[in-house]
Structures are given as structure tokens and as C-alpha cells.
């Protein structure tokens, strides 16, 4: 009986060592899994922040595209208005040229009328007393002709000023039109760049969402594994405690067996 008790005690000792080693391994594995679970949750948090940042970048890019489109539409409208103003200025310049032509004709007619009135005055002077009345009329005609000529000259001067102004205005509108074209080209390139960025950021956003989903799934799975390992660790600890109790019982049994052997 003593031999059997000793064998049982040896078996229990071996079992205790095994259970203790197993419990230590389980506890170490549980600690590792808990660290991995914490890292996974941190990764999930970082992935969530990355996904949010990617979404903000995508929203900002889309806002940039909308703003660039609005600017492009405004620029096209301005270009049309500039073109309309240029056409009106050209028409005004043409009308001013026509007025200048008419004023030139009026000036020439006034000069001819002045010469005719001068000739008439000479003839009236030759006519003596009978030509006095005609001489007065001829003088008035010369005066009117001179006024007409001066008015025509002033008109020509004004027309010249108008044409200079309109020419300058046409140059300004042409420069404005060229600037509008350049800005439109820049906006077009900006839209292309925004489109490329939007495509890239959209891909990053989708990837970030996928990473976030995978991280959450991984965190959930690791959380479940952690709970399982904790349960296993608790079970191992309980088993180790039970084995220790069994060892105590076996030691007591072995002591009793030795006492019985001594009595025999």
C-alpha cells in the first residue's frame, strides 16, 4: 500500500508540474493575446482616424471641384460680356468714323460756300449801290459757312478723340478676353488636377474603409480569443489549485500508509 501511495504521489507531483507549466504557458499566452488585442484596438482607432481624414480630404477635393466649376462658369460669363462690350465699342467706332466722314463733307461744303459767298461779295461790290443788299446776305452766308467749318473741325477733333478712346477700349477688351482664356485654361488644368486627386483620394478612402473594417473584425476576433484565453487561464489556475489539493490529500494518504506499515 505504501508503494502504491508513493507511486500515486509521484504521479500527482508529475501532474502538478505539468499543470503548473500549462497554467504558466496559458497565462503567458493570455498576456500576449491581451497585448495583441490592445494593439489591434489601437490599430482600429488609427484606421478609423485615417478613414475620417481620407473622407475629409475627399470632401475638400469635391468642394474644390465645385468651386473651380463655379469660377469657370463665371469666367465664361465674363468672357461673353467682354466680347459683347468689344462688339459695341467697335460699332461705336464705326459710327464715329461715319460721323467724322459727314463732318469732313460738311467742312468741305462750308469752305466751298465761303468761297462762293466771297465771290458774291466781290460781285456785289462791283454792282455798287444795287449790290449792297446782296453783299449783306453774302457776308451772313460767309459767317455761317465759317461757323459750319469750325463746327465740322470740332466734330472731327471729337471723332478723333472718340476713335482713340474706342481703340484703347478695344485693346483693353481684347486683353481681357485673352486673360479670360488664360484663366479658363488654368481652371481647366485645375479641374483635371482635382479630378486626378479626387480619384486617388477616393481610392485611399475606400482602402481606409476596408482597413478599418478589417481592423474592427480583427479586434472583435482577438477580443473573443482574449476572453477564451482568460477562461482557459482561469480553468488552468483552478486545475492547478485542484492538483495541489490532490497532492496534499495524497501526501496525507501516504503518511497514513506509512503509519499503517509501522503498525504491521
Secondary structure by P-SEA (a helix, b strand, c coil): caaaaaaaaaaaaaaaaaaaaaaaaaaaaaaaaaaaaaaaaaaaaaaaaaaaaaaaaaaaaaaaaaaaaaaaaaaaaaaaaaaaaaaaaaaaaaaaaaaaaaaaaaaaaaaaaaaaaaaaaaaaaaacccaaaaaaaaaaaaaaaaaaaaaaaaaaaaaaaaaaaaaaaaaaaaaaaaaaaaaaaaaaaaaaaaaaaaaaaaaaaaaaaaaaaaaaaaaaaaaaaaaaaaaaaaaaaaaaaaaaaaaaaaaaaaaaaaaaaaac
